[in-house]
């Protein structure tokens, strides 16, 4: 991928947000259109899913096409009784099909997926093995998705400890770090409408401190306006892309200035 930004290695940290993760496509759209080359990517939960596709060489339009043809039936299946309400087996299979079973070392752009060891509570930064398995682990919302077995660990959604992994891309060697926070509207004065919103409100409380740390590390923080967008609704793809586009456009001059 050719572009204009050559002087500094740029890292992109994509935060979690379930269906809201579709807003990341709008962020990638602006970066691609402006010729901003991304050299490192780390993602948590939905951010790991979109990040893996980008690092495999898919442009924003191809990622949008993939998203347009996917619903929850392609990603999860009921599993009860178990350690979760649904199994993400389908998510892993779907992603393996799209990525052609790529491993981390085969990706075009260095990539990390963030998860949590549910037994120890430790953050786990995944950087080897099958990409689809790592993304599945990073997306395994505790209590909803079954935890994922990965190299002897039982892993769940990385948003519990590091929702916008700006420090991870910094450690990967990024000299300029762009973070994307999809959960800035944490304080919502209305009752949650369903079980998924209950879980995500709970997660939002847990991830608040980690996002404050992410903001301190980030050189540029992109915050799409997503109030009113549910975590489970995949039908609003175009609107979410537009929100991501608008938020990235608002920060693009700052990015350009910092890349000079």
N, C-alpha and C positions, 0 to 999 in steps of 0.2 A: 504493500500500500504506500503510495507516494503522497507527500504533503509538504506543507510549508514550514512546519516547526521542526527544526533540526538541532537547535542549540541545547535544549534541555530534555532529559528523559521525563516523560509525563506519565503519571500513574492515575488510574481511574478506580475509585472505590464505590461500588454499587451496593446500596443498602437493600434490606428486605422490605417486604410489603405485600406478599401474595399477589393478587390480581393487579394491585397498584404497580407492580414491577414493570408492567407494560409501558409506563412513563419513561423508563430507561431508554426505550427505543427512540423517543424524541430527542433525548440527550445525545445519543449516538448519531442521529440524523444531523444535528447542527455541527457536531465535531467533524463528521465526514464532509459536509458541505463546505466547511471553512478550512479544510485541509489540515486539521489538527491531528497529528499522529499520536496515537496512544501506544506507549511502550510496555506498560505493565497494567494488569487488571487484577483486582481482588473483589470477590463478591460474597455477600451473605444472603442466604435464602433465595428469594426471587432474583436478587442481584447476581447470585452465582449462576443461575439458569441463563439469564440474558448475557452475562459476561462470558460464559463458556461458548455460546454461539458466536459472539463477536470474536473471541480469541481463536476460534476454529476457522475464521476467515469469512464469516457471513456479514454482508453489509446490512445496514439498517432496513433497507427495503425487503431483503430476503428474510430477515428476522420477523418483520411485520407480517409477511406472507405466512410464515410458519405459525405465528400467533393467531392469525385470522382463521386458521383451520384446526385449532385446538380448543377443546372444552374440557371440563373437569372429568368427563368420562374417559378422555385420553390419558389422564394423569393419575387417577386414583380409583380404587375399588373398595367396597365395604369389607371390613374384617372385624368380626366380633364373636366371642370375646378375644381380646388381645391387648397389646400395649398401646393401641391407638384405635380410633374409630375407622380409619381407612388405611390401606396399604399404598405406598407410592411405587409399587412395582411397575405400574404402567408408565409413570413418569420416567423411570430409569430406562425402560424399553424404548419409549418414544425418543428420548434423547440419544440413546445408543444408535437408533436408526438414523437420526439426523446427522450425528457426528461420525457415523460409520465406525463406532467403537473406538474412537481415539483415546489415547492415553495422554497425560499431561505433556510429556516430552514431544509429542507430535503436533501440538498446537502452534499456530503461527505467531501468537503473542503470549508471553509468559503469563500464567494464570494461577490464582489461588482461590480455594473455596473455604469458607470459615464455618466450622461446626463446633459443637460442644459435646464433650464426653459426659453423658448423663450420670455415670457412676461416680466420677471424680469431680465433676463441675469445671474441669479444665477446658480452656479454649484449645481447639485443634485446627491448625491451618493445614489444609490438605493440598499437597503439591506433587503427588505421585500416584501411579495406578490409573484405573479407569476413570475418566472425567465424569461420565454419567453417574457412576456410583457415588463419587464425591459430591456432586450436585444434589443427588437424592438425599444424602446425609445432611447437607446444609439447609435443605428445604423441609426437613422433617419436623414440623411444628409439634412440640410436645403436647400430648393429650389428644391431638387430632390425627397426626400421621404416626404410624409405627416408627420407632427408632430404627436406624440403619446400622447393620453390622458392617464394620469397615476395619480390616486389619486388626482384629481382636478387640476393637472398641465398640461400644454401643453409643451411636452419635445422634444428636438432635440439632434443631435449628440454631445456627450461630448467633441469631439475634438476641439470645439470652445474655450474651457477654460482649458482643461486638457487632452491632447492627450495621454500621458504616465503616468498614475496615480500612480507614485511611492509614493507620499505623502499619498495616500489613504491606500495602503498596510502597510505603516509605522504606520498610525493611527490605523490599525487593529491589531497591536501588533507584526508585523514582525521585527525581529532583524537584518536581512540581506535582503536587497532589490535588486532584479534583475529587471531591466527595459528593455523592448524591443521596440526600435524605428524603425518604418517602413518607416519613411518619412525624413530620413536624407539628401536625395538628393533634397533639396528644390530649389536650384538654378539650373535651367535647361535652357540652352540657345537654346531653340527651341520653336516654336509655339505649343500651345496645339492643339490636333487633333479633339476634339469633346466636346460636352457640359459637359460631366462628368469630363473631364480633366480640363475644365475651372473652374468648381466648386471646384475640389480638389486643383488646384493651389491656388485659393482664400483661401480655408481652410488652406493650408500650410502656407500662409502668416500670418494668424491669430494664428496658433498654435505654431509659432516659439518661442515666449517668454515662453509659458507654458512648452515646451520641455527643454528649458534651466534650468528651475526650477526643472524639473524632473531629469535632469542630476546631479544637486547638491544633491538631496536626495538619488539617487541610489548608492549602493555600487558597483554594476556591471551593466554596460549598454551594451546591446547587440544590434548591429546595422548591420543587414543584408545588403549586397550590392544589391540594388534593382533598380538601374538606368536602364531604359528601360522596366521595368515591369509596364504595365498600371493598373490603378485602377479598370477597368471594366472587365478585361480579366481573367476569371476563368479557362481557358483551360491549363494554365501552372503550374498545381498543383505540378508535380514532381520537376520541376525546382525551384519553390518557397520553397518547403520543403528542397531541397538541399541547397538553400541559407541560410535558417534559421538554418539548421544543421551546416553548415560551420561557421556561425557567433557565434553560441553557443559553438562549439568546440574550437574556438579561445579564449573563456573566461572561459572554464570549470576548468582549473587549478587554476585560481583566485578564483572561487567559492569554490572549494575544500579547498583551503588554508584558506579562510574566515570562513568555517564551522568547522574547527578544534577547 
